[in-house]
Amino acid sequence: MAESISNPFRRGTQNHSLLERLRLLPILNHEIVRELGILKYTGRISDVRKKLRIQGFDLVARKIHGEVHEYRIIRPRHEDHEKAQAEGTPS
């Protein structure tokens, strides 16, 4: 799946680094801070999510424990895509 995702962000930017890491494996919020050095990562998550949706993917968060969240790229199910279109929600 990761090989079918292009990275539209300029090399060397936080968005580019985050998307490259997400293409490999899911990432925890504390790993975003420690490994990638991105302190205000929620804005980067939003930027990456927007670009992924254009490519037919989504970036989802899952609460692991307390304040620990996991972020991963998924391909939404076909039914979810149709439902979003019917509701007028950008997919």
N, C-alpha and C positions, 0 to 999 in steps of 0.2 A: 504494500500500500504506500509506504513512504516514498518509494521511487516515483510514484505517479503524482506526488505533490511537488509543485515548483516553489521556489523561494523567491518572491518578488522584491524582497527587501535588499537594500544596499549592503554588500559585504562589510563586516566590521561593526554594524549597528546592533543594538540590543535586540531588536526585533528579528534580525537575521540569525543571531546566535540562538535565541529562544526557539525559533522554528526549526533550525537544524537539530537542536537537541531533542525536540519533540518528535521529529521524524524518526529518531532512533528508538526511543523508549518514552513511556510516561515519565513525568517529573513531579516531584513534590515541591510545594512552595518554598520550603527551607533550602532545597537544592538549587532553586532558581537564584536565591540570594547568595548562597555559598559558592556554588560552582560557576555561575555565570556573572556574579557581581551585580545583579539587577535588584536594587532596593525597592523601587516603586514598580513592582512587577504587574500589578493589576491593569495598569494602562497598556503595558506591552501585551498582556493576555488579550485584551480587547482588540488591539491592532491586529494581532495574529489571527484571532477568531474571524474578523471581518474578511481578511484575505483568503482564509481557508474556505469560508462559505461560498465565495465566488468560484472556488474549484470543486464544490460539491462535498466538502468535508465539514466537520464541526470540531470545535475544541471544547471539551466538557470537563467540568470539575466534579470531584467526588470527595466528600469529607471522609477522612481516614480516622482521625481521633483528635478531639479538642480543636486546636487551631491548625492542624495539619491537613492539607488538601492535596489531592493528586490531580494533575492535568494530563489529559490524553487526547489524541486525535482519533476521531471515529468517522466512519462513513454512515450518515443517517440512513435508516431503513427507507425503502421506497415509499411506504405508506405514510411515514412522517413527513417526507418531502411533499407528497400530494396534499396532505392535511394542511401544511403550512401555506401552500399556494392557494388552497381553497379559502383559507382564513385571511388571505392577503398579507401574511407575514413573510418577510424576506427569508429565504432559506439559505 
